[in-house]
Amino acid sequence: MSAPEKINDNLSIYQNEGSLAFGTDAYLLSAYIKKQPKSFAAEFGAGSGVISLLLAARGKLNRITAFEVQEKIAALAAKNVEENGFAEKIGVICTDIREIPAEHNGRYDLVFANPPYMRVNSGKISENNADAASRHEVFGTIDDFAFAAGRLLKHGGTFTVVYTPDRLPALVAAMKNSKLEPKRMTLVYPTAGHAPSILLMEAKKGGADGIFCTRPLIIYKDNTSFSDDNYTEEMKYIYKHGDFNEFYKKP
């Protein structure tokens, strides 16, 4: 275990040695989720717990169950929750999302996840187990994530994910197969001259057909510098407020 790292919102995070660091995709997912402090929420594949902690620290969510399959990583998440003072808001459960007990069915208003986006038979799998599980579908495919979300959500509940744009068809198919209707989508581009690198999507259980495709989010003004002093106004807003501007939320 490395020394704790100071991140946004005055949080200090311990991370497993060799694991993927907290990145832009996780931060954007935490910002994309709408404030709903009275809701019951669940996170799939919580890792070190950073997304749940960001949401609790901002008061966007106050009751979160964080599911993490790897025992060592789940213990690390629980440590992060305890040491940052959010034990009353976040509970960590070590289990495979495919094996969540039936007592959780229909209990949640929101499920969110940063699921692995690479198939097991694609690309080189890391020798670090935590890293491999973060990138590859070792502990469940996108179909498994969507099915588990559909099972845990109340009717009208939302499933919010950050994913990779090249697997958009698989994501939409998985959602629809689990009666989760895509309702809001944002594509994220490094610069206006790049192809999109991140996809954010919100789906509603039992929702009607129809999706709001927001304006794109461009992270950097140009490719002269990939540092925060080159952020676009939209990206500066997100880092300042921990939230997306209203025009990303409503048609």
C-alpha positions as CSV (number, residue, x, y, z in Angstrom):
1,M,0.0,0.0,0.0
2,S,1.3,3.4,-0.9
3,A,1.1,6.5,1.2
4,P,-2.2,8.3,1.0
5,E,-2.6,10.7,-1.9
6,K,-4.4,14.0,-1.5
7,I,-7.0,14.5,-4.2
8,N,-10.0,16.7,-4.8
9,D,-12.5,17.7,-2.1
10,N,-9.8,17.4,0.7
11,L,-9.8,13.6,0.4
12,S,-6.8,11.4,1.1
13,I,-6.8,8.1,-0.7
14,Y,-4.8,5.0,-0.1
15,Q,-4.3,2.9,-3.3
16,N,-3.0,-0.6,-3.9
17,E,0.6,-0.7,-5.1
18,G,0.6,-1.1,-8.9
19,S,-3.1,-0.4,-9.3
20,L,-4.6,2.1,-11.7
21,A,-4.5,5.6,-10.4
22,F,-7.5,7.8,-9.9
23,G,-8.1,9.3,-13.3
24,T,-10.3,11.6,-15.4
25,D,-12.9,9.0,-16.2
26,A,-13.6,8.4,-12.5
27,Y,-13.8,12.1,-11.7
28,L,-16.1,12.8,-14.7
29,L,-18.5,10.0,-13.6
30,S,-18.6,11.5,-10.1
31,A,-19.5,14.9,-11.6
32,Y,-22.0,13.5,-14.1
33,I,-24.1,12.0,-11.3
34,K,-26.9,14.3,-10.3
35,K,-27.3,15.4,-6.7
36,Q,-29.9,13.2,-4.9
37,P,-29.0,13.1,-1.2
38,K,-32.1,11.2,-0.1
39,S,-31.5,8.4,-2.6
40,F,-30.1,4.9,-1.9
41,A,-27.2,4.3,-4.2
42,A,-24.9,1.5,-5.1
43,E,-21.5,1.5,-6.8
44,F,-20.3,-1.6,-8.7
45,G,-16.5,-2.3,-8.8
46,A,-15.7,0.4,-6.2
47,G,-12.0,-0.1,-6.2
48,S,-10.4,2.2,-3.6
49,G,-13.8,3.8,-3.1
50,V,-12.8,7.2,-4.7
51,I,-16.0,7.8,-6.7
52,S,-18.3,7.1,-3.7
53,L,-16.1,9.3,-1.5
54,L,-16.2,12.2,-4.0
55,L,-20.0,11.9,-4.1
56,A,-20.3,11.8,-0.3
57,A,-17.8,14.6,0.2
58,R,-19.9,16.9,-2.1
59,G,-23.2,15.9,-0.5
60,K,-24.5,14.6,-3.8
61,L,-25.2,11.2,-2.2
62,N,-25.5,10.3,1.5
63,R,-26.3,6.6,1.4
64,I,-24.0,4.4,-0.7
65,T,-23.3,0.7,-0.8
66,A,-20.0,0.1,-2.5
67,F,-19.5,-3.4,-4.0
68,E,-16.0,-4.6,-4.7
69,V,-15.1,-8.2,-5.5
70,Q,-11.4,-8.3,-4.6
71,E,-11.0,-8.7,-0.8
72,K,-7.8,-6.8,-0.5
73,I,-9.1,-3.8,-2.5
74,A,-12.5,-3.9,-0.6
75,A,-10.5,-3.6,2.6
76,L,-8.6,-0.7,1.2
77,A,-11.9,1.0,0.2
78,A,-13.2,0.5,3.7
79,K,-10.0,2.0,5.2
80,N,-10.4,5.1,2.9
81,V,-14.0,5.5,3.9
82,E,-13.2,5.3,7.6
83,E,-10.2,7.5,7.5
84,N,-12.0,10.2,5.5
85,G,-14.9,10.2,8.0
86,F,-17.7,8.8,5.8
87,A,-18.4,5.5,7.5
88,E,-22.0,6.7,8.2
89,K,-22.6,7.4,4.5
90,I,-20.7,4.6,2.7
91,G,-20.8,0.9,3.4
92,V,-18.3,-1.4,1.6
93,I,-19.3,-5.0,0.7
94,C,-16.9,-7.5,-0.7
95,T,-18.8,-9.5,-3.3
96,D,-19.0,-10.3,-7.0
97,I,-21.7,-8.1,-8.6
98,R,-23.0,-11.3,-10.2
99,E,-23.6,-12.8,-6.8
100,I,-25.1,-9.8,-4.8
101,P,-27.7,-11.3,-2.4
102,A,-31.4,-11.1,-3.4
103,E,-32.1,-8.9,-0.4
104,H,-30.7,-6.0,-2.4
105,N,-33.1,-6.5,-5.3
106,G,-35.2,-3.4,-6.1
107,R,-33.6,-1.5,-3.2
108,Y,-31.7,1.3,-5.0
109,D,-32.6,4.6,-6.7
110,L,-29.2,4.8,-8.4
111,V,-26.4,2.4,-9.5
112,F,-23.2,3.8,-10.9
113,A,-20.1,2.1,-12.2
114,N,-16.8,2.6,-14.0
115,P,-16.8,-0.9,-15.5
116,P,-13.9,-2.6,-17.3
117,Y,-14.2,-2.0,-21.0
118,M,-11.9,-4.6,-22.6
119,R,-12.9,-8.1,-23.3
120,V,-10.8,-10.8,-21.6
121,N,-9.5,-12.0,-25.0
122,S,-8.5,-8.5,-26.2
123,G,-5.2,-6.8,-25.4
124,K,-2.5,-7.8,-22.9
125,I,-3.9,-8.5,-19.4
126,S,-1.8,-7.0,-16.6
127,E,0.0,-9.3,-14.2
128,N,-1.3,-7.1,-11.4
129,N,-4.7,-8.6,-10.5
130,A,-6.3,-5.3,-9.5
131,D,-5.1,-3.6,-12.7
132,A,-6.3,-6.5,-14.8
133,A,-9.8,-6.4,-13.2
134,S,-10.0,-2.6,-13.7
135,R,-9.3,-2.9,-17.5
136,H,-10.6,-6.3,-18.5
137,E,-13.9,-8.0,-17.9
138,V,-12.4,-10.5,-15.5
139,F,-15.3,-10.3,-13.0
140,G,-18.1,-9.6,-15.3
141,T,-19.0,-8.3,-18.8
142,I,-20.9,-5.2,-19.5
143,D,-24.0,-7.4,-19.8
144,D,-23.4,-8.6,-16.2
145,F,-23.0,-5.1,-14.9
146,A,-26.3,-4.0,-16.7
147,F,-28.1,-7.1,-15.5
148,A,-27.0,-6.6,-11.9
149,A,-28.0,-2.9,-12.1
150,G,-31.4,-3.8,-13.5
151,R,-31.9,-6.3,-10.6
152,L,-30.9,-3.9,-7.8
153,L,-32.7,-0.8,-9.1
154,K,-36.2,0.3,-8.3
155,H,-38.6,1.0,-11.2
156,G,-37.6,4.4,-12.5
157,G,-34.1,4.2,-10.9
158,T,-31.0,5.2,-12.9
159,F,-27.9,3.4,-14.0
160,T,-25.0,5.8,-14.7
161,V,-21.7,4.6,-16.2
162,V,-18.5,5.9,-17.7
163,Y,-17.3,3.7,-20.6
164,T,-15.4,3.7,-23.9
165,P,-17.0,5.1,-27.0
166,D,-15.9,2.2,-29.3
167,R,-18.1,-0.2,-27.3
168,L,-21.2,2.0,-27.3
169,P,-23.3,-0.6,-29.2
170,A,-22.4,-3.3,-26.6
171,L,-23.3,-0.8,-23.8
172,V,-26.7,0.1,-25.3
173,A,-27.6,-3.5,-26.0
174,A,-26.7,-4.6,-22.5
175,M,-28.8,-1.8,-21.0
176,K,-31.8,-2.6,-23.2
177,N,-31.6,-6.3,-22.5
178,S,-31.9,-5.4,-18.8
179,K,-34.8,-3.0,-19.3
180,L,-32.6,0.0,-18.8
181,E,-33.4,2.7,-21.3
182,P,-30.6,5.1,-22.2
183,K,-31.8,8.6,-21.4
184,R,-28.7,10.9,-21.4
185,M,-25.3,10.6,-23.2
186,T,-22.2,12.8,-23.3
187,L,-19.1,12.2,-25.4
188,V,-15.8,13.5,-24.1
189,Y,-13.0,14.6,-26.4
190,P,-9.4,15.4,-25.4
191,T,-9.5,18.4,-27.9
192,A,-11.9,19.4,-30.7
193,G,-9.5,17.8,-33.1
194,H,-9.5,14.4,-31.4
195,A,-11.9,11.5,-31.6
196,P,-13.9,11.0,-28.4
197,S,-12.1,9.0,-25.6
198,I,-14.7,8.8,-22.9
199,L,-18.5,8.1,-22.9
200,L,-20.9,9.0,-20.1
201,M,-24.3,7.5,-20.1
202,E,-27.4,7.5,-17.8
203,A,-30.2,5.0,-18.3
204,K,-33.6,4.6,-16.6
205,K,-35.1,1.4,-15.5
206,G,-38.4,1.0,-17.3
207,G,-37.9,4.3,-19.1
208,A,-39.6,5.3,-22.4
209,D,-37.7,5.4,-25.6
210,G,-35.7,8.5,-26.3
211,I,-32.3,9.9,-25.4
212,F,-30.9,13.3,-24.8
213,C,-27.5,13.6,-26.5
214,T,-25.7,16.6,-24.9
215,R,-23.2,18.9,-26.4
216,P,-19.8,17.3,-26.4
217,L,-17.4,17.9,-23.5
218,I,-14.0,19.1,-24.8
219,I,-11.3,18.8,-22.1
220,Y,-8.4,20.9,-23.5
221,K,-8.5,24.1,-25.6
222,D,-5.9,22.7,-27.9
223,N,-3.0,20.2,-28.0
224,T,-0.3,22.7,-27.0
225,S,-0.5,21.5,-23.4
226,F,-2.4,18.7,-21.6
227,S,-2.4,20.3,-18.2
228,D,-5.1,22.0,-16.2
229,D,-4.1,25.5,-17.2
230,N,-5.3,24.5,-20.7
231,Y,-8.7,23.3,-19.7
232,T,-11.8,24.6,-21.5
233,E,-14.3,26.7,-19.6
234,E,-16.6,23.6,-19.4
235,M,-13.9,21.5,-17.8
236,K,-12.9,24.3,-15.4
237,Y,-16.5,24.4,-14.3
238,I,-16.6,20.7,-13.6
239,Y,-13.4,20.8,-11.5
240,K,-14.6,23.9,-9.6
241,H,-18.1,22.6,-8.8
242,G,-17.7,18.8,-9.0
243,D,-20.7,18.8,-11.3
244,F,-21.6,19.4,-14.9
245,N,-23.3,22.6,-16.0
246,E,-27.1,22.5,-16.2
247,F,-27.0,22.5,-20.1
248,Y,-25.5,18.9,-19.8
249,K,-28.5,17.8,-17.8
250,K,-31.6,19.1,-19.6
251,P,-32.5,19.1,-23.3
